[in-house]
């Protein structure tokens, strides 16, 4: 069990401070703070490090199990992000609630570690510019990663999410962007790229909610073998936000469709673009069985772009009748 902080201050700054101090008590120079590396190896030290983090700091997790719920409320800055990092052998294990909660904590990097147990894995509330890279999230009652309460300009990349929604309520989305029931949650411009989602995700692999704009879903691999059918989860991706790009993804094992758009709130679920996606619908038994099911298409008021480089195996076709496919 250990925890230590490594800091560095330039020699020039120290010499300058000493010269001023020697000249008299009237003026004392305070060296500028430099970033620190904080090494932690147990849950108590991790909680302390999260509470005390400053812009530019890096918190390094030793391999091992960190039991509890972990919260961050301090923000970094654009040029001085706060980093929490460890290997997949550094496991945050909750027994309820959120494994890791960034609550108003913007400008963080989260990388490498594992989150499991509890209700939800990684939860972001009012946390902008948070980048999540190469994490593993699994074994949850509800969703894996949630960008909520106008958490914008963030990303989830090169990560693995599986085995969610274990409470049986159909609320186990792999990645959840926004909030249901209104359009006040503006969790905009979220990048979801090069992730492996599934198997055994108890909701959609990705759910983009009404009120959100500009999500980009690129190069992911979907496995819908855990779809429960509860709360209409019968596709890998459900889009209810606007201006969403869905490109170069691969999916298999769905109960009905590959990708869906819906207008849950008036004027939302529009202007999605689908290109280069590969859908395997073999084994689907739902009523539609389209690779891309656009439920609210209107050429003028709610358009969609589907290019002919999207492909489908099995099912009833690339998209539903009346939706154009372009070159």
Order of alpha helices (4+ residues) and beta strands (2+ residues): beta-alpha-beta-alpha-beta-beta-beta-beta-beta-beta-beta-beta-beta-beta-beta-beta-beta-beta-beta-beta-beta-beta-beta-beta-beta-beta-beta-beta-beta-beta-beta-beta-beta-beta
